[in-house]
């Protein structure tokens, strides 16, 4: 996900409870890479929070190779 999205969804979180269920939080290891984690998301959380974030992340990755291909074109 983008840095801006990461900051908007979990950036202000200090000392997250990594045992909490159904709560979006910075990933305990990969937060510096703007990863988030959620343990046992409910259907509502998955549909309204996780799914849009997955869609954003997928779109960012899908755009990546095209940008690189454009840069390397003569």
C-alpha positions in Angstrom: 0.0 0.0 0.0 1.1 3.6 -0.4 2.8 5.5 2.4 -0.2 7.8 2.5 -2.7 5.0 2.9 -0.5 3.3 5.6 -0.3 6.6 7.5 -4.1 7.1 7.3 -5.0 3.6 8.5 -2.4 2.8 11.1 0.2 5.6 11.1 -0.9 7.1 14.4 -1.0 3.8 16.3 1.5 3.6 19.1 2.3 0.4 20.8 -0.4 -1.8 19.1 -1.7 -4.9 20.7 -0.6 -7.6 18.3 -2.9 -10.2 20.0 -6.1 -8.1 19.2 -8.5 -9.8 16.8 -10.3 -8.0 14.0 -8.2 -4.9 14.2 -6.0 -3.4 11.5 -2.5 -2.6 12.8 1.1 -2.1 11.5 2.7 -5.5 10.6 5.0 -6.4 13.5 8.0 -7.1 11.2 7.3 -5.3 7.9 5.7 -2.1 9.0 8.6 -0.1 7.5 7.6 -1.5 4.1 4.1 -0.2 4.8 2.6 -3.6 5.5 -0.4 -4.0 7.8 -1.8 -7.1 9.6 -5.1 -8.1 10.9 -5.8 -11.3 13.0 -9.0 -13.1 12.2 -10.9 -10.3 10.4 -14.7 -10.4 10.6 -16.6 -10.5 7.3 -17.4 -6.8 7.8 -13.8 -5.8 8.4 -12.7 -7.9 5.4 -15.2 -6.4 3.1 -15.0 -2.8 4.2 -11.3 -2.5 5.2 -9.1 -5.4 4.0 -10.5 -5.9 0.6 -10.1 -2.2 -0.5 -6.5 -2.3 0.8 -5.7 -5.5 -1.1 -7.2 -3.9 -4.2 -5.0 -0.8 -3.8 -1.9 -3.0 -3.2 -2.6 -5.1 -6.2 -3.1 -2.1 -8.4 0.2 -0.6 -7.3 2.0 -3.9 -8.1 0.2 -4.3 -11.4 1.4 -0.8 -12.4 5.0 -1.4 -11.4 6.4 -3.5 -14.3 4.8 -1.1 -16.9 6.5 1.8 -15.4 9.9 0.0 -15.5 9.3 -1.1 -19.1 8.5 2.5 -20.1 11.8 3.7 -18.4 13.9 1.1 -20.3 12.3 1.8 -23.7 14.6 3.7 -26.1 
